[in-house]
Amino acid sequence: MEAGNRLAGRYKLVGRIGRGGMGEVWQGLDEELQRPVAVKILREDIDSTQAVARFRREATIGARLRHAGITTVHDVGRDVGRLFMVMELLEGHDLAELLAQAPGGLPAGEAVELGLQITDALAAAHEQGIVHRDLKPGNVFLHEGRVKICDFGIARAANSTTGLTGTGLPFGTPPYMAPEQWRGEHVDARCDLYALGCLLYIMLTGTPPFTGDYYALRRQHLEEAPQPLRGSHPEIPSAVEDLVLALLAKDPQLRPADARTVHTTLTTLSRTPEPKAEQPPQPGPSPTHSTLVTDLLKDANTTGYGGDHMRAAQLALTAAEVATRILGPDHPNTLTTRHNHAHWTGHAGDAQAARDLFQAVAANRTRILGPDHPDTLTARSHHAHWTGVVEQAKR
């Protein structure tokens, strides 16, 4: 194709924007409506049934999903045997380019704001029964200051998604694929939530939760817990870290319920005042003591995300006891270990104990950190959740 060519006698090609494995994207002009558009053209030598079906599916879903955060598809057609798709023209850059300019990660407030926009769009897609299955920085475009989710080429209806391609390989992009995708299982909207966790992780830290070659990524996504974000970026609010790690749970059942729930959580976090400036360091436990507590907590999380919730609760209790003894009952790290113990206690099956533990953590954080601190709000939120579980069990 060349600049000046017209498709269907209506869409004039102005200049090529990009080229990929399946085709080209051109800036064009809709001469009937006199508006700039983007035109995606399937390569002439690609005529496989699967490629054509994927192209048509992207067009159909894009036309169906009317949301400000999802790229709009205006038209689809065929010209001289070549399939083409006409979309709104996006100007700006994708999230991958933004992250390349921020190797250490974005400020937490900016990452939360982007997460808000992404979850709003995802919720709209999920509520219409569509799962994206390939959410990654290259598919999140920043157009005129707002997010646009692109490329629904491998999206499917939630009731018909499979984790494998026709060749037996998993769908998706390895650094952002959920464990169930790696296993080739039936997937639902929660695989997009896992990918969202990966996106938030890289936005906050500058690196994805797992790195390496294909086989290393497979093993890590299936078996290893991600490193806590605050280990390398202590400025990240613990409530934000809790949300990201929850999204990255290996078991889909342990992730947040849906994108709308995540959006609500991020809304709360975005409205929470910044924590007060830290006080100058005071005499206290040695770094070795703090490292010991951190290692115990890490062991608990690794065990819990690996599926052994009972053992994780026991390890978290040990971490809490050690922290209380060497750091003191009111130290922030002690409260974190107690929060962690409550978390795994609930997932181990004791909802009533989890409720009571979170109530105690919330009360102590209110006293020490204040009622509006993100950590306090997180503990109160978890207390409310487990209270609901206990009440539901009584009915």
Summary of the structure (lengths in Angstrom):
residues: 395
radius of gyration: 23.6
end to end distance: 66.0
largest distance: 77.8
contacts: 1279
relative contact order: 0.07
helix: 51%
strand: 15%
